[in-house]
Amino acid sequence: EQPKGPSFTIEDDHLVKWANWEFHLKPDPRAGVVISRAKVMDPNTREMRNVMYKGFTSELFVPYMDPTDAWYFKTYMDAGEYGFGLQAMPLDPL
């Protein structure tokens, strides 16, 4: 909730501008949220600097506890196991 209005803007349905950042955001049914062409304002040159070409939420791999076969299913963000993007929901006001 942001009582003074959103701290970001969205242009062309996918370009997000927030603080000193701008990036493209896309939902993907298999990979989940895909962030691409991420840039940040360089404080020294005042120009946008490329930071990341493409990143997937499914690349977040968090093994919990013991790495043995008994714990492999605890890698919740693994797209191959659960189809992370299929579990995503749109954000609707209220």
C-alpha positions, 0 to 999 in steps of 0.5 A: 500500500502506497498512500502517496501513490505508486513509487514506480511507473509502467510504460508500454505494458512492460517497462518499469521505472522505479527509483534509479532503475528501469527494467522490462518485466514479463510473466512466463508460464514456466520460468515465472517472472522474467526481468530483462534489460535492467539498468541503473543510473550511474551516480557519477556519469548520470547515465543509465548503466546496463546491469543485467540482460535477462534474469529468471525467478526460476534461477533462484535455487535455494537448497534447504537442509541436507543435500541428500535425496530426501531433501531435493523437493525443498527447492521451491523456486525450481521451475522444473519441479513446480512450474513457478510461473503457473503458480503466479497470480495477477495483482488486482487492487483490493 
